Amino acid sequence: MVAPVFFLLIFGMIEFGRLVMVQQVITNASREGARIAVLDGATGAEVNTAVENYLTGANISGANVTVDPSEPSTAGYGEPVTVTITIPFNQVSWLPSPMFVGGDTNLTATTVMRRETVQ
C-alpha cells in the first residue's frame, strides 16, 4: 500500500530534479554564448559552437539556439545581443515519458548583454 506512493514520490523527485538541473545548465549555456557574442568580431557560428560545447559537456543535445541579431558583430556599441536556448523537456527527461511535467513543456533560457565594441 505504501510502495506505490513511495515510488510516485521518488519518480516525481527525479523528474523535478532533472528539470531544475537542465534549466540551470541551459541558463549557464546562454550566458556563455552571450559572453562570446558581445565581443568584437564575434560571429553567430562562434556563439552556437560555444553553446553546443557547453551543452555537450552536460550531456544535453537537441537544443535550439537563437542569436539576435544573427550576426552579433552587426550590433552597435551598447546595443543588446540576445542568446536564447529552447529544448523540449521530453528530450532531456531521465524517465521514459515525463509523468508530472507535461510532455510538451519547453525549457527556455535567455541572456541579454550589451555589445562591447569601440565607439
C-alpha positions in Angstrom: 0.0 0.0 0.0 2.9 2.4 0.8 5.1 1.2 -2.1 3.1 2.9 -5.0 3.0 6.2 -3.1 6.7 5.9 -2.3 7.7 5.2 -5.9 5.4 8.0 -7.1 7.3 10.4 -4.8 10.7 9.1 -6.0 9.8 9.4 -9.7 8.4 12.9 -9.0 11.7 14.0 -7.3 13.8 12.5 -10.1 11.8 14.3 -12.8 11.6 17.7 -11.0 15.3 17.4 -10.1 16.2 16.8 -13.7 14.0 19.7 -14.8 15.8 22.1 -12.4 19.2 20.8 -13.4 18.6 21.2 -17.2 17.2 24.6 -16.7 20.3 25.7 -14.8 22.6 24.2 -17.5 20.8 26.0 -20.4 20.8 29.2 -18.4 24.6 28.9 -18.0 25.0 27.9 -21.6 23.0 31.0 -22.8 25.2 33.2 -20.6 28.4 31.7 -22.0 27.0 32.2 -25.6 26.2 35.8 -24.8 29.7 36.4 -23.3 31.1 35.4 -26.7 28.5 37.3 -28.7 29.3 40.7 -27.2 33.0 40.6 -28.1 34.4 42.3 -31.2 34.4 40.2 -34.3 32.1 37.5 -32.9 30.0 35.5 -35.3 26.8 33.6 -34.9 28.6 30.4 -35.6 31.1 31.0 -32.8 28.2 31.6 -30.4 26.4 28.4 -31.5 29.7 26.4 -31.1 30.3 27.8 -27.6 26.7 27.0 -26.5 26.8 23.5 -28.1 30.1 22.7 -26.5 28.7 23.8 -23.1 25.6 21.6 -23.6 27.6 18.7 -24.8 29.7 18.8 -21.6 26.5 18.3 -19.7 25.2 15.5 -22.0 22.4 17.7 -23.4 21.6 17.6 -27.1 18.8 18.8 -29.3 18.6 22.4 -28.1 17.6 25.2 -30.4 19.9 28.2 -30.1 18.8 31.6 -31.4 21.1 34.6 -31.5 19.6 38.1 -32.1 21.0 39.7 -34.1 22.0 36.6 -36.0 25.5 38.1 -36.6 26.3 39.8 -33.3 29.1 41.9 -34.8 26.4 43.9 -36.6 25.1 45.3 -33.3 26.4 48.7 -32.4 28.1 49.9 -29.2 25.9 49.2 -26.2 23.1 47.6 -28.2 21.7 44.4 -26.8 22.7 40.9 -28.0 20.3 38.1 -27.1 21.1 34.4 -26.9 18.0 32.1 -26.4 18.1 28.4 -25.9 15.0 26.2 -26.1 14.7 22.5 -25.5 11.7 20.2 -25.1 11.7 18.6 -21.6 10.8 15.2 -23.1 14.2 15.2 -24.9 16.1 15.5 -21.7 14.0 13.7 -19.1 15.5 10.7 -17.5 12.2 8.9 -17.4 10.8 7.2 -20.5 7.9 9.6 -20.6 7.5 12.6 -18.3 4.7 11.9 -15.8 4.4 15.1 -13.8 5.8 17.7 -16.2 3.7 18.0 -19.4 5.3 16.2 -22.4 5.0 19.4 -24.5 6.8 21.6 -21.9 9.7 23.6 -23.3 12.6 24.8 -21.2 13.9 28.2 -22.2 16.8 30.3 -21.1 17.5 33.8 -22.4 20.5 36.1 -21.7 20.8 39.7 -22.9 24.1 41.5 -22.8 25.2 44.8 -24.2 27.7 44.8 -27.1 31.3 45.6 -26.2 32.9 47.4 -29.0 34.9 50.6 -29.6 32.7 53.6 -30.3 
